[in-house]
């Protein structure tokens, strides 16, 4: 069984367990909302609405509210300093369709429970998981090799005297 619904100026073909991103609607995360504008209920005997199917609705669970991708309009003209850049982000609600209802029925399926992450418990005899050792630092080995290859100048060695600046053009 499928249905065609209308929300936010758009039409969607939905079946149970579909996940949709639609324009933002009211409803807290984890609650069941009913979408009442059903244009078509399909199946063995499809029912067309004029404009909507009487007594039909779609129940959906709100998974999350988020912001959509950034949409930017950019205008460039031939003159200097005449660029304009404007953007916006849509507010989006993510829904999971739970069931398609007819004859003014109420939703029977509730929201799904959240999956909990499994807790890892240590096995008897192993108090902690094996730890990986950090790789040995190679930089320290390179600096000692360079120091051995290039001896330092002795402190008592005399340095060459500095050269005097050349005189500027004689007349």
BELDA-V116378 format. One line per field, one symbol per residue. ss: DSSP state (h for helix, s for strand, l for the rest). phi: phi as a letter, one per 30 degrees, with the letter a starting at -180 (. if undefined). A space follows every 10 residues. Layout:
BEGIN
ss=???
phi=???
END
This chain:
BEGIN
ss=lsssssslls ssssllllss ssslllllll lssssllsss ssllllssll llllllssss ssssssssss ssssslllll lllsssssss ssssssssss slllllllll llllllllll llllllllll llllllllhh hhhhhhhhhl llllllllll llllllllll l
phi=.bbccbaiib cbcbbeidcb cbdebdkddj ccccccdcda ccldbdcccb dbddicabcb cddacacddd cbcbbbcdcd hbdbbbbabd dbccbcdcac cbhhdcdccd dddddcddcd cddejcdbdd cddddddddd dddddddddc ddddddddcd ddddddddgd c
END
